[in-house]
Every structure is written in C-alpha cells, then in structure tokens.
C-alpha cells in the first residue's frame, strides 16, 4: 500500500524588528517533524528605522509585497504587538488560588497604568510564588496596550491582505521557541535564560520549564556597539556597522581568528577594545537579572545563558559576556529543531538566532510539542490583603546585595 504523506501548514510568524522584517511559515509533517515551508528576511530602509511610524509603514509595505509574490501558503498570520505600545508592570499579589488571580489582576490594573485600563486589553503572565519576608505572594507580569493603538496596528496589517489569526507579546514568542521543544520531565525543571540582543535593545527572558517568570528590557543593542566603534575608531557609522558585520561573518565561517585571541589581528583587537565597555555594561545588567531571579524564585539555578537575536553570533559579544557572567554563555540555535532545506542559502548562515521570534510566533496556535532533529530539547477587587506594584529596577539593585 502506498502511504500518502500529509502535512499541516501553520500560520506565518511575522517579526517586525528595528532593521528588518522576518516572515517564517512552518509545516508539520505526519512524523510530527517541523520543516520551514517558506521564509523571508527583508531589510528596512535606513531612513525609516529611527521613527516608529515610518518603520511600521515601511514594514507593512514589505509584508504586502511578500504575501503577494512570495512562496507562503495562505495569508494567515501571527504577529507580535509593537514594543512601543505594550506597557508592562510587575505586581505581587497576596497568595490566592490560581482561579482568582485573573480577577485580582483586572482590578489592580486600574491603578497601575497611567491610562484607563478599561480602554486597554489587559493580560498577565503568572510568574509564580515568591517569598517576601515570611509571606508567600504571587508574582505576575501584567501587560496592557491601548485599544486605539492595537486597532491601528491591526488595521495596517489588514491592509497588507493578511488574515490575522493572533497577536502576541514578543518575549512570549521568544520563550516559545524553546518551550515547544520541551519533552522530557527533566527539561520541565530546567531554568531557561534567553537573552535577545537586537539592533536597538536587549530583552532578558527567564522561565522554568514551560512558564515565563521574568522579563526585563535593557537599552543596549547592536547600534550602540556600532556607535562606540564609530566614535573610538574615527569612522562613519555605516563603516563601523560594515566592519563589525564583516568580522562576525568571517569568524562564523571559520576563516578568521578566534574571538578568544583578538590580539593576533589589530583590526579585530581595535573593535574588541571599542565595544568592551558597553558589553560589560550589558553583562552587569544581565547579572542583576540572574541575581534577582535566584533570590526571588527559590529552587533550581540557571546553568547557562543562551543568546538570540541578530547580534547573538557576534564572537566578541559571546567572549566578553562569558568572561563577566557567572554561568556559561552560548548562542541559541532555534532552527536546529527544524528542517531548513527550503530556506535560501543566504538565510541559513550562522546560528540563525535572529529567527527565534518568528519561529515562536509561527508556533503559537499549535499546542504540540516537537522533537529536535538531533533528539535534544533545547468578586473582582476582593483580594486577601493588598497588591504590591514592583519597582523592578529597585528590586534588581536590592537583589544584587542580598
């Protein structure tokens, strides 16, 4: 008997970044193995990158043209809400049953945001139980976006011809790129530290097993590294960007010197020296996050930090972070779980860490767990006591000295 192979096409994951737009569509085979059905990485015009309105308009134009002419099947799409319109607060609620947390968050949200929470969809991530003195409290990450800003974003997506299946919170998509491949019981207890180093900022996402416990944005990214190289080497910003990218590509193809010995190459040494200070600043911020997590959420400690985002394959970044953090640092390879043979060769170079958000978005609407190709996982308002709004910056500083 001839076996007919059937596959299932997932929605397109749309990641609108600072300097590029990435679309990724996955296919689930009858063996439950994931494959890339179609992918596109499209650079945004330089003049649109510094203005969020221009950037979104340029991104939508690229999406429209890609959906019309690209290899994607259908126009079902999952997108992350723009970072600029998502407001995040941390709350500590009195200990209560899980069934009561949603009502408590809805009530407390009216007091923690500077806008009317009734005019904004409010969602939350239950980070888990924390000890505060002798008390047990529930820590939650509360998310809100104004209805008018969400509606404007949705309207722009509709104009591209897309059918919007779902909207998502970017850190949730980041974590899903790991969480969907957790299959073993031992992995459910592992603490995952994901550090997304993008062009404009870094996002630290920490979770245990399948649940996010911590999220913190840090205003350091690739453009800051390029700026330091430009100033300290006396070259233009474009020249600095090209120089650093060339060194990264050379190192990752094995044609250059190891990042562990930059002194063998004076150009590499100069770039290393120019970026060292700001990467050490980033390391201190990440270290504070690790310390806060360890003090606040008792239990298993993280064994490693995994880098993702467009800067994750920078060997200088990896080297300096490894020298300054208490646990090893390695790049995350999110598509190691996926057959990428149908991607363009130019999109398959390096560790592919920049595809993590698009991958997580594309996986949102499936509850399935997937096997790695190499078999490794990678009355509302009536509450018990008062809620406490967390000043996360102050908490991080205090955790450092705890």
N, C-alpha and C positions, 0 to 999 in steps of 0.2 A: 504494500500500500504506500502510495506517495503521501508524505506528510506536507501539508500546506502550511507555510510559516506565516503567522500573523503578527503584526506589530501594532503598537499603540503610540500615536503621536501626542506628546504633551504640549501645553501652550508654550508660546515663545516667551522667554525671560528677557526683559528689557532693562538694561542698566545704563542710565544716563549719568555719566561721570563728568568731571571737571574739564577734561580734554578730549574725551571720546565717547562714542555711543557703542554699546555692545549688545547684540541680539544673539540668543542661543536657543535652539529648539532641540529637544531630546526625543528619542524614540526608544520605547521599551519593547524588547523582543520577547518571544514566547519562552525564552530561557531566563526571563527577568533580568537580562543584562541591558545596561544603558548604552546607547550609541548617540553620537551627535548627528542629527539629521541635517541641520543647517546652522551656520554661524556667520556673523558679520561683525567686524570691528571697524568703525568709521571715525576718523579724526574730526573734531570740531574745529571750525575756523578760529584762528588765533584771536581775531577781533571780538569774538563772541564769548570768550572764556571768562573775562573779568566782570561780566554783567549777567546776573541770573536770568533776566528777562530775555536778553539776546541769546543766551546759551540754550534756554529751553526752546525758543523759536527755531534756532538752527538745528537742534536735536530732532524736533518734530519733522522738519523738512527731510532730514536724513532717514528717519523712520518711514515716512510716507513713500519716499522713492525706493527704499529697500523692500518694503512689503509689496510694491507693485512689480518690481523686477527681480527680486531675489529668489532663492531656492526654497523659501519657507512654505510649509504646508498649512493653508488656512491663515486666519488673521487673529486667532485667539491669543491673548497677550496678558502677561502678569508683569506689572511694573512696580518699582519702589517709589514711594512718595518722595518728592524733592526734599533734601535735607533742610532747606531754608524754611519750610512750612511746618515741619514736625517739631513740636515742643515736648521736652522730656523733663519729668520731675521724679525724684525718688521719695517714697513715703515709707514710714514704718507704722504699721497698724497694730493695735492690740492683738494678741493671739486669739484666733477665732477659727471656726470650721471653714474649710475651703469654699463651701457653698455660700458663705456670707461675704466673701471678700469682694466680689463684683459690686454688690450694693454699697459696701463701705467706700470703695474707690470712687464710685459715681458721686456719692455725697461729698467726699473730701475734695474731689476735683474742682468743685465750685469755688474753693478757697485758695487753691494753689497756683492757678494760672491767672495771668494779667488780663485775660479776655473772658467773655461769658462762656463758660463751659457748656451751657445748653445750646450754644451755636457752634459746637465743635464735636465731632465724634471722638469719644474717649475710649482708649483701650489700655490694657495693662499686661505686664509680664510678672508672674509671681516668682520672685527671686528665691524665696524660701524662708525658713525660720532662722532668726538671728538672736543672739544673746545680747541683751543690753542691761548690764549690771546683773541683777538676779532675775530679771524678767525675760520672758520669751516673746518676741514680736515677729510680725510678718512683714518682710521687706518686699515692696512692689515697685516696679518701674512703670510709671504712668505716662502714656503717650496721648497727645491731642493735636489735632490740626483743624484750623478754622474751616467751616463748611464752604465759605465762598472761595477760599484758596484751593481746596480739594476739587470743588466743582469746576474751577477754571482749568486745573490740570487735566481733569477728566475730559473736558470739552476739547482741549487741544489734542489729546490722544484720539478722541473720536474722529477728529478731522483728518487724521492720518489714514483712516479706513480700518483701524484696528477695532476688534471686539474685546473690550476689557473684561477679563474674567475675574481679576482680583487686583487689589493694591496691597502693598506690603511695606513693612518697616525695614530699612536696609540692613541693620545689624541682625534682624531675624533671618534674612536671606543669607547673610554671611555664615551664621551658625548652622543653617540648614545644609550648607554644602559639606558639613562634617556629620551632622546629626542623622541624615538619611542613610548613612553607611554604618551606623552603629548596630551590630547584630549580636555580638557576644555579651554575655552577662558581665564579664569583667570590664568591658568597654563602657557599660552604663554607669560605672562608678568613677570613670576617669574624669579629671578636670581638664577641660579644653580651653586653652588660652589662644585666641586668634587675634592677631594684630594686623589690621588692614591699613597699609601705608599707601595712600593715594597721592595724587598730584598736589592737592591743597591741604589735606589734613589726614590724621591717623585716627582710626577707631579701634579701641580695645574692647573685645567681647569675650567674657569669661562665662563658662557654663559647666555644669556637671551632668554627664550623660546626655539626656535629650533636652534639658531645660537651661535657659539663659539665666544667670544670676547677676551679671554685672555688665554695664556698658558705659564707656567714657570716651568722648571725642577729645582729641588733642590737636591743637592748631599747628602742627608741623607736618610737612609733606614734601614731595619731590621738588616743587617750585622753590621752597626755602633752601634746599640743598643747592639748586641751580643758582639762586641768588647769592649765596655765600661764595660759590666758585667764581661767579662773575665779578664780585667785588674784590676778592682776595687775589685773583689772577689777572685782573685788569682786562677782562674780555667782555664781550656783549653777552646778554642773557641767552640769546639764541646759540651763540658759540659754546657757552657753558653747558646748555642742555644737550647739544650735539656731542660735545666731548664726553660728558658723563654717560650718555646712552651708548656711545661707541665703546667705551671701556667696559660697560656692563655686557654688551653683546660679545665682545672679544673674550671676556672671562668665561662667559657661559657656553661658548663654543669650544673652549679648551685651547684657544690659540694664544691666550695671553698669560701673564704671570699670575700666580695665585694671589688672592687678596691678602693672604697671611704674610706676604713678603713684598709689599709695595715699593720698598726702597730699591729694588732691582730696576725699577722703571721710574725715572724722575717725574714724568707726567702723571703717572698713577700716584706717586707719592704726594705731588702737589695737590691733587684732587682729594686724596685721603686727608691731608692736613687741613684743607679748606673746609671740609664737611665734618670733621671730627667733633668739633664743639657742639654743633647743633644736634648731631646724632646722640651725643652723650646727654644732652638735654632731654631728648626723646626717651632715652634709656631710663633716666631718672623718673620721668612721668610713668612709664610702664612699670617700673619697680614699685612705685607708690600704689599702683593698681593691684599688683600682686600682693603687696603687703596688706592692703585693705581687705582683699578677698580672704587671705589667710586668717586675719584677725576676726573678721565679721562672720564668715561662714566656716564654722569649725568642721574638721574632717580631713579628707584626703587633700594633700597639697599638689599643685601642678608640677608635672615632671619636665615640661618643655613649653616653649613659646613657638607658635607657628606663624610665620609671616605670609600675608597675602596682599593682593593689590598690585598696582602697576610698578611699585618700587621693590617688591619682595625679592627679586632676583639680583639686586644690587649687592655684590660681594663685599663692598666697603661697609654698607649698612649692616649686613649679617655679622661681619667681623667685629665691628665696634659694639653692637648690641650684645654679642656673645661675651665680649670682654667686660661688660658692665652690668649684666643681669645675672641673678643667682641661679638660673636654670638655663639649659642649652636652648639655642635659637636655631630654627631650620625653616626653610620655605615650605609652605603648604602646596601640594600638587593636587588640586581638587579634581582635575580631569584624569588622574591616574586610575580612577574608578570607571572611566568611560571610554568606549571605543571612539577615537577621534579621527579615524582614517578618512572621513569625508570632509574634514576641515581643510582649508587652504594650508599649504606648507608654511607660508609666512605667519599663520596664526598658531602654528604648533611648535614654535621655537621656545626654548627656555622652560621654566617650570609651570607656565600657564596660570600663575596665581591670580592674574587680573580677571579671570573668568569666574571667580568664586561667586560673586554677587549674581551674575546672570544665571549661573547654574542653580543657585539656591532659589531664585525666583521661578525658574522653569520647573522646579520640583515641588512648588508649594501645594499644588492641588492634588497631588498623589500621596496617599498615606503609606505607600510601600516602602520597605527597606530594601536596599540593593547591595549586591555583593561586589566587592572590589575585584578588578581584573587580576590583581596579584594575590587575592584571598586575604587581604589585610584591611581592617577598617580604617582605616584612617578616621423689716421696715428700714428703708434707707436712712442712714444718719443715726440710727440707734446702735452704736458700737460699744464695745467694752473698753472704756477709757478713751483717751484722746489719740488721734493720729499725730504723727510727727513728720514734718517735712524735713528731708535730709539735705543739708548743705554738703554736697558730695566733695567739694574742694576742701572744706574744713575737715571732713571725715578722713579724707586721704592723708592730710597732714598729720592728724592725730594718730592714725594707724601706723605711720612711719615711726613714731616714737613709742608705740605700745610695746 
